[in-house]
């Protein structure tokens, strides 16, 4: 069973475009959510979920899987699209985003959705959890990698730096921190709200391997992930600082504007963004119809996939391992 997809750069670019479409459609349909960060992180996240993270969608609790923690959990539309397009569940379910009783809530919920490793959203906490997972795997002699996605604004949280200090001290070299460096947070520019520079020097001082990368150049993105994957045994955790643009590829009216951090697009805006992404839908209704028929009535969560029937009780979302 293949644990990675090994897509070409062109295929990864198309996957990133699809993720951006999904994010726009999810946040538009629900009239809530955060599109800005997911669009900036789409390129490097597409490469990660397709070509690097070893996962088995049909066995979501496979013990030897790599782990992914979306520390900035308000960007939940990103991980939901990643999991769907990786085969964990049908994309038709995406448009239930933030509705009751969908499994796809405003912050990822590991009790409701296989593929989500930890509930996240209280900013700053995800990196500590990811470090715990990585350290446990290392102590058990496993080669599991744990990747934590962190927002640059999130790095203003003090517990991020406690985790950075501890991971460097423990030489947790199977931990990778991917930072979405788009210089935009809900209150404005990161550099104006609370400066982080020189963040690379600070990470080096805390005994981390550090690399900058253009988060929208797929060749550079894959080189950065190759570099991070090769640091196992180096005695240091690794950080990739991906330079990105909020609302990337949404169009000039939307890109690099902090106000789009947590503003869902209205119907006309969503249709315009989709056209800028290369989707020529004549109406937002046509765009929604491309996901297929509604997958549930709004009352009872659907059974997701046959593989999940063994681990999730659909009616209550209770995890039942092996039964």
PyMOL commands that set and color helices and strands:
alter all, ss='L'
color gray80, all
select helices_A, chain A and resi 9-30+36-52+73-86+91-96+126-139+153-156+158-170+190-193+199-205+218-229+258-260+267-276+284-289+306-310
alter helices_A, ss='H'
color red, helices_A
select strands_A, chain A and resi 67-70+146-151+175-181+209-214+238-243+312-313+318-319
alter strands_A, ss='S'
color yellow, strands_A
deselect
rebuild
show_as cartoon
